[in-house]
Each structure stands twice: as C-alpha cells, then as structure tokens.
C-alpha cells in the first residue's frame, strides 16, 4: 500500500492529500469498512493524530490534522472563527449563468439531524465545456469547472448546494444526476469530481499557511476532456 502524500509536515501538524474513495475515520457510515485514512496515517507517521476537519469519502484533497491536543484546539478555533479558507474544485452539469455567485440555502445536518441551519457557499465559474455526447433529449452535454468556497460546514454542503441549483456534481451518486454520471463512467471516469485543492489557515505558531493539493489522474482525465487547466 502506497504511503499517503504529505503536502506539509512539521512537529505540530500535517496536511495530507486524501485520496478519493478512502474514508477519513470509522463512523456509522462505514458499513463494514476497515480501511481508514486516520489509521493509515498513525501507522505511516508513528504517532497519534487529531483530525481538525473532515472530507467526504468520495472527495479528495487537502485534509488538516494536528499531532497534539493543544494544536488541534487552536486550529479548531481558527476553523470555527472563520480564519480557515477552503477552496474546492468541482465539475458540474450545465453552465452556471454567472461567473461568480453565492448560494445561501439552509441545510439540515444529515441523517438523524433534521434541524436546518444557514449554509453559504461562494462559487466561481472557471471554465465551461461541451462534448458531443447525448444525454436525455440533448445531442451534446455541457459542463463547468467551478471553484467552491464553503463559508459554513454543513453536511455535504457543496454537493447539496449544486443539486439545489440543478448543476449537479458529476460522479455524486447521492445528490447528482445519474444520466451524467453514467456518461462519465463510459469514458473511464468513475470518481466524484470534487477536490479540496487549497487550504489557507493560521499555524498555531502564527505563520500564515497556504497549502495546495494536485488533482489525481482521474480528475485530471475529466479536465482533459475539455482542455481545462486550473488557474
């Protein structure tokens, strides 16, 4: 098993490039899984870890963790205080009309948490593309590359906000559009196309941190379909 890619490592914290399809830790959603990123990292680094935030199983990219409770607490407070900026890349169906837009749409907390809370996501349309693959009644299919900045941390927030817009995230089997998911699978792209590309946060020692994660081969293959490059 290949070691996890460490994007940043020091004595107090690390940022790892989480692979798509790997669960971060054991939970009720694990359903018999026995392979978790947290366990792999403990073995790889040989020390305890404290997760500062989470990523969905199907999402790849920057994941922040600490090596001691004090650092985890400081980073957690920075996260709750809005001092951490997360940038995601997403490929969605359709072309959003505006180049930059914000979704302010309340979301519940997921299974067993019916109370809705405010959820805000900023979106930027980076590129659009069209391929000669019919889906539904259309002879071609249109897609867009988005940069997403969630301002709140609700359950599957970006995925559900894109569904709310009817610009479903490609590869999302829970909140996406099955027709477009199948179209991408036929081209050898099976993963959900959401990637945590960049993380900016204050280090516990006061240093301003800015860490980026490269996309994996499959996400890159999806971008190559349209000749897209990340700026």
Secondary structure, DSSP 4 states (H G I P E B T S, - for coil): -PPPEEEEE-SSEEEEEEPTT-BSS--TT-TT---BHHHHHHHHHTS--EESS---TT-EEEEEEESSHHHHHHHHHHHHTT--EEEEEEEEES--SSSEEEEE--B--STT----B--EEEEEEEEEEEES--BTTBSSEEEEEEEEEESS--TTHHHHHHHHTT-PBTT-TTTS-HHHHHHHHTTT--S--EEEEEEEEE-TTSPEEEEE----HHHHHHHHTTT----
